[in-house]
Each structure stands twice: as C-alpha cells, then as structure tokens.
Amino acid sequence: MPTAKHTDSTPPFSQSLGELEAIVTKFRDETVPLEEAMTLFEAGIQHVNTCQTYLDTTRGKIEVLVQGLNATDGGIEPITEPFDEAE
C-alpha cells in the first residue's frame, strides 16, 4: 500500500488539491499558450498522483480500522465499494 507521508518534496493533500483546482480554473477561464499548457498539465498530473496516493492510503487505513471494529464488535461488514460522487 502506498504511503501518504508528507515530505519536503511532496506537498500535503490540501495544498496539492488546491493547486490542482487552480490549474483547472486557469484552463477553464483563460487561453493558455501551448508551452504553458504542457507545464500546467504536467504539474496537474503530479498533483493528481499525490492526491490519489493519499486517498488510497487513507482508504486502506479506514478498512483496517473497520476490520478491527468487526473483530472486537463481532458484526459489521466493511463497505469497500468505490465512492460515487453523484450521491
């Protein structure tokens, strides 16, 4: 399972998400020259990977906690289906 520890070279989740949102806004609201668009796209991919790693790690931790609850509580099955944004 990937780790989501913050290092000096890896921004925290909230910072990465904010920067990704700023990149998307720039693409939506402005005409961006090709060279800048490529630079922004590459940065956006890095931020997506950072956020995905954090979310994957967090999901794994939650599943472990719920399994621990099941072992001590003797009952509830963890729900591990993908999150549906439409709900």
N, C-alpha and C positions, 0 to 999 in steps of 0.2 A: 504494500500500500504506500503511495507517495506521501511524503511528509510536507506539512504546510508551515514549517518553521520560518519565521521572518529572519532574513539575513540582510546585511548592508546592501547586497546586490539585488535582493528581491523585495519589492515594496509590499506592505501589508495589503490584505484583501480590499479594504475600503479605499485605499489610495489607488490601487490598480483598477478597481471598478469605476472610480471617479474619472480617472484618466481615460479609460475606455469610453465612458459616456461622453467625455469632451471630444474625443476623436469622432465618434458617431455624429455628434451635433455639428462639428466642423464640416463633415461630408454632406450633411443634410442642408446646411444653411449657406454654404459658400461654394464657389467654383474653385477647386483646388488644382493647381498645376500638377502634371503627371509625376514629376520628381518628388514633390511634397506628398502627393497621394501615396506613393510607394513607401516613403518613410513612415507616414502615419499608419499605413496598413501593416507594416512590419511591427511597429510598436503595438498596434492593436492586437496582433496575434500573440505577442509576448504577454500582454495583459490578460487575454483570454486564457492562455495556458496557466498563468499564475492563479487566476480565479478558479479555474477548473480543478487544479491541484488542491487548492484549499477546500473547495466544496467536496471533492472526493474523500479527502482525509476526514473532514467533519462528518460526512455521512458514515464512514467506517466507524468512527468513534461513537456515534449515536447508536449504530447497530450493536456494537459491543455492550454499550450501557443497557440497551433494551434486552439483550440476551441475558445479561447479568440480572436484570429485574425478573425475567422469566424464571431463571434458576432459583431465585430466592422467593419469588411470589407464586411460582408454580402455575402460571396461567397464560398470560397474554402473548400472542404470537407477534413478532415484529412485522411492521409493514415496510417492505423494501421495494415498493413499486416506484417508478420514476415520478417525480413531481410534475404535475400538469399545470402549466401557467394559466390555462383557460378557466380554471376553477376559482 
